[in-house]
Amino acid sequence: MEDTQRKKHKKKDKKPLYLLLGFLIFFGIFIYVLTRPSLQSKAIGQIQVCSNVNDVKSLYERYKFDLLETDENGNKIVALEFQDAVRNKLSSFNLNEVELGKCLEWIPPSKTSLNIIVIPDLSRRITDTIENPRQIENDLIVLNTIWNSFVEYSKLKQDTKDKLIVDVTDIDQAKGQFSSIANQLQFDLSTHKGKSNRLYFTQAKNKQFNNAVVALYKSAKEKPLGADYIFYFRRYLVNHLKKPTLYDNYINKVVIITDGYLELEKRQDYGGGSRWNYTEINNPLYSSVNIGNIKNTITSLSLNIPKLNNIDLKYTDILVCEVNERKTGKTKDFEILKAYWEDWFERMNANKDKISFIQREQANEITKTQINEFFKK
């Protein structure tokens, strides 16, 4: 009896020890859970010690499905903190353009911004009321449609680098009256940070755009000059186009407002001999329309618009609008002009599927619809 009581008493004495031991074990597990490295921290730590691009890519592929989070739109994406670590490490390697391009094929695209460059032809095309009646009115409709598409694309976003610029092709125009309104035709949201883009697109901004384009055409009407797109592409467009980086993605949209005929006011040698008419229309070209080999004929006759080696249109969508045959009955001119421009763009690395043309339409609503579709692509 006494032995039984003694055993019970010993068990009671050890109970607090068991409780204490259990508490210590539980507390230890709790501290371990709190302090152990998370999977993301582990992945980021491994990324930081990588010594080359292949190692970074391998780790990214290993962890990308385990490190998912939900973005503001409810979509599953690779955790942004992990993405940043990958981008920062790749950036430290000082990649060349080819290496960067390969990385952009596997890393998730960063936030995309729209970069629009509009280049109207302000030559005598806008004052020729016989060949191009109401041309200025048509151009202003095109420009306002572009502006509205830009606003519609950007207004619901925040912290983008969307940009629209309206520029001129002729250096004499750029040095003249246009220089006084040039700043009024540049709209850059990269400095509009931390707030909705809705707050950028005010009535004052709409008025600024409308007044500036009217002033631009008024100035050009008083002194129309040649539309030297070859010079503009080589000297200015190359600086306006944006290429994707590890941190920013861009869609370049170049809009050329022209009748399609590329002719200079005076002869100019761009490496193919002294020429002025770069869209020459002749009988062999008319014949080639019927059999569908216009580009081959242009090349065989050495009529190609000179390629510019300093420009790459790989990341660029192009729209040529208001293309208009000058002579009644010359219904094949559109196909020939389209072939000239396509051939030129493609030799500068443009994707054929990213090149669009709009003929001058009798109904402006058709043109508006086609422009809106171009910006939705």
Secondary structure, DSSP 8 states (H G I E B T S, - for coil): -HHHHHHHHHHHHHHHHHHHHHHHHHHHHHHHHHHS--HHHHHHHHHHT--SHHHHHHHHHHHTTTSEEE-TTS-EEE-HHHHHHHHHHHHTT---HHHHHHHHTTS----EEEEEEEEE--SGGGT-TTTSTTHHHHHHHHHHHHHHHHHHHHTT-BS---EEEE--S-HHHHHTTHHHHGGGGEEEGGG--SSBGGGTS-HHHHHHHHHHHHHHHHHHHHS-----HHHHIIIIIHHH-----SS-EEEEEEEEES-S--EEEEEEESSS-EEEESS---HHHHHHHHHT-HHHHHHHTT------TT---TTEEEEEEEE--SSTT-TTHHHHHHHHHHHHHHTTT--GGGEEEEE--SSHHHHHHHHHHHHH-
